[in-house]
Amino acid sequence: MVCMIRILICDPIHPDGPSIMRNADFDVIENSTITADQLQTCIGDFDAVVVRGRTKITSSVLNAGVKLKVVARSGVGLDNIDVNTAKAKGIKIISTPAAPTTSVAELTIGLMLGLIRKISYADRTIKEGKWVKTELMGSELKSKTVGIIGAAGRIGLEVARMAIQGFGSKAMGYDVIDFREKAQQIGLVIVDDLDELLEQCDIVSIHVPYLPSTHHLLNEKSFSRMKKGALLVNASRGDIIDGQALLAALKSGKLGGAGLDVFHKEPPVDPWEKDLVSLPNVICTAHVGAQTAECQRLESTQIADQLIQIFRN
């Protein structure tokens, strides 16, 4: 008799994924409000656990998972999973890095357009009964040089492709990975030095994972190298930027604006970050880069397919 595979889904995912798993005769339990204590108590009964960004898979959870064979992250980024402990215990980690490529790239371009055309300010003032057309002189993305930090990854490359092929922008890319062949295919100029990119670009967009090596990758020194009035977009992770240094650069006029989908704390609660998001030249979204129906379904079904492959092969 074959034992049924038990899957615990701790965060909301598109229903197509759980449906696929159940059709594969997996016992699927969905509990999107599970607490850390509840998770640690019950994890020992499951062969796999599925999370998005809310649930933390700590060393304590992993040690309590006596049957646990797989930790599945529906989405990109593993910063809510203790990867080292999982590897030490032989627990496989899977994720869906390709699924959010289009949705995050489109949001990134949207934040750029919002900044250069002052869309959120125009919307807000009209709703306040004001007509401030003379304050709404913008510029075209076609005229800008867009800098992509983390250009070798799927999202960074797609942002570059959209900017170059969709808007006619010039784009420059930096990464620690060699991606010359892919860059040549879309007309992306590679720079080998991050400072060179910062100094030459009108808009800088961040697409690197959050790691100890990328903590505050952009900081006071970085902002000092950027063009006066340059724009910054971050749809990766909040602490890749030194947020307090960004606040100072925006207040001083060194930077012209920022588009932020990610933050130091989510939602922002620290006084300095509340000050940052309240600035009129900062556009904010609530970590919604992957928050499209298409992306959510793709992430969910890709996780289901991977789990079936692992447990049925």
N, C-alpha and C positions, 0 to 999 in steps of 0.2 A: 504494500500500500504506500502510495506516494503522499508525503506530508504536504499539506497546502501551504504555499508561501504567503506569509502575512506581511502586508505593507501598511505602514502608518504615514498618513499625509497630514502634516502639521500646519500647513498654510494653504490658503485658498488657491486652487489651480483650476484651469478650464476643465469642465466635466468630461470632455472627450478622452482625456488621459486615464482617469479612473475607470471609465467605461471599458476602454481597451484592456486594462489590467484585469477587470472582473471577467471579461470574456475569455481571458487566458486562464481562468480558474484561480486567480489570486484572491486571497481574503484581504479586502481593502477597507481600512478604517480611516475615515476623514474626521479630523478634529482641529478646526482652524482657530480655536480659542485655547488650545492646550497651554498650560503654564509650564515653566521650567521644572517645577517640582513634580507636576503630574507626568511630564515627559520622562524624567529620570526614574519614576516609579514603574512606568509601564513599558519602557523601551526594551526590556529583557524578553518580551513576548514576540518581538518582531524581527523579521529577516532583513527588512529595508525600511528606511525612513526617507520621506520626501519633504523638503523645505523650500521656501523662497528666501526672502530676506529677514522676516520677522523672527523666526525661531533660531536659537543659537544651539549648535551641536558642540558642546564643550567636552573636555576630557572626562568629566564626571559622567556625562550622558553616554559617551562611548564606552567607558569602563563598565557601565551598568548594562550595556547592550550585549549580553552574553551570546545571543544568537545572531547579532547584527553582522551582515555581510556587505551591505551597500548603504552609503549615504548619497542621496540624489538631490542636487541643487537645481531646481527649475529656474533657470536664469543664468546670469553671468556673474562671476566673482565668488570666491570661496572664503571671504573674510569673516563669515559667521560660522565657519566650521574649523575645528581644531584639526587641521590637515596632518600635522606631524603625529599626533596620537593615533589618528585613523590609520595612517601608513604603518606605524609601529605595530598596530594590532591586526594588520592585514585586511582592513576594511576598505573596500573599493569606493572611490569617490567618482561620481559622474555628474555632468552638468550639460547645459545646452548653449554653448557659446555662440553658435551660429544663428540661433533663433531670433534674437533681438536686433540683428544687424540693420535691417531696413528701418525699424521703428525708432531706434536710438539715433541713427544717422539723420532721419527726417526731422526729428525734434531738434537736433543740433542745428541744422540749417534753418529751422523755424526760429530758434533763438537768435541766430545771426540776423535774420531778416527783421525780427522784432526790434532788435537794437538799432540797426541802421535806418529803419523807417519809423522808429519811435511809436510802434503800434500800440503798446499797452498804455503809454502816456496819452495818445490821441483818444483811445477808447475811454479812459478814465475821465478826461476833461470834458468830453462830450456828454457823458452821463452826469457830470456835475453841472451841466447847463452852460458850459463855456465853449467858445469857438476860437481855438488858439492856432489857427492855420499858419500864422507867421512864425510860430515856434516849431513847426513840424518839418522844416527843411531836412531832408534825408540824403542818402547816397545809395548808389547801386552796388550790389554784391559783385557785379562784373568788374567794377573798378578796384576791388580789394585784392590784396595778397593774403591768402588764408594759410595759417600755419597749423599743422597737425602734429601734435605730440602723441606718439604712439601710432604712427602711420602704418606700421607693418600689420597691425591687427585688422580683423574684418571690418569693424565699425570705422576705424580711422581711415582705412582705404576707401570705404563707401562714402564717407563725408568728403574726402578729396575728390572722388569721382563725380559726385553730385555738384560740387562747387566748380570743377573744371568743365565737365561736359554739359551740365545743366545750366550754369550761369555764366560761363566764360571767364571765371576767375583764374588768377594765377594761384597755384598752391605749392607750398613747401612742406616737406615731411621730415620728421626726425624720429628715429627709433634706435634702440640698442641692437636690434635684429637686422640682418641684411635682407632687404626687400627690393633690390634694384630692378629685378625683372618685372615684378608687379607694378612698381612705380612707373617704369617706362611705358607699360601698356596703357596707362591712363594719363600720361603727361605730367606726372607729379615730380617736382624737383626735390631731390634728396639733399639734405644738409647733414653733415657729420657732427655738428656742434650745436647744442641746444641754444646757446647764447646767440649764435648767428641767426637762428630762426626767430628768436624773440626780438632781435634788433631790426629785422627786415619786414615783419608781418604786421598787417593792419588788424587782423583778427587772429587770435590764438585759441585753438580748441584742444581740449585734453581728452585722450582716449587710452590711458594706461591703467593697468590694474593697481589696486591699493596694496602695497607691500612695504616692509620697513624701508626699502631703498627708494620708494616714491613718496614717503611721508614728507609733506611740505616741499615737494619737488619744485613748486613755484612759491617763491618767498619774496621778502623785501628786495633782495639783490636782483632777483629775476625781474620784478616789476620795474626796477630802476633802469634795466636794459631795454625795456619795451618802448616803442614809439609813444610820444605824448599823444594822448587821445585814443590809443589802441583799445580794442575790445577783447574781453576774455570770456570764453564759453566753457562750462564744465558740466558734462553729463556722465562723468565716470564715478568718482568717489570724492566726498567733500574734503577730506583731510589730505588729499594730494596738493591742495592749496593751503598756504598759511592764511587763514581767513582774516585774521586781524591785520596782517600786512596788506591784504587786498582792500580791506576797508579803508586803511590809511591812503592807499594809492588812488582810490576812487574819490575820497574826500579832498585830496590835494589837487585833483585834476590831472594827475599823471596818466591815469587810465580814464577812458571815456565812458566805459560802461561794462557791465557783466551780465551774462545769461547763465543762471544757475539752476540745475535740476537736482543737485545733491549738496549736502550740507554737513557741517561738523557734527551736529546732532539733528536728528530728524524726528519730529519737527524742531526747528530752531528754538532754543530756550535761553541760551546765554545772552546777556545784555548786548555784547558786541555784535553777535550774529543777528539779533533782532534789529539792531541799528543798520547792519549791512543790508538786510533784505528790505528795509524800509526806504532805502535810497531811491530817488526817482529814476536814476539811470541803471537800475538793476532790475532785470526781469527774472522772476522765479516761477518754477513749477515744482510740484511735490514728488520728486523722484519718480517721474512717470515715463522715463525713456522707453521702457518695455511695455507700457500700459496701453496696448492696442489689442483689439479683439484677435487680429491675425497672429500677433506675436504670442499672446497668451495661449492660444490653441496650439501653436507650433511647439512651444516649450513643453506643454503638458503631454502632447502625443510623442514627442521625442523622448521624454523621460520614460513613458510607458514602453516604447519600443526597445529602449536600452535595457530596462529591467527584465523584459521578456527574454531578450537575447541572453542576458547573464544567467537567469535562473532556468531557462529551458535548453540551454546548450551545454 
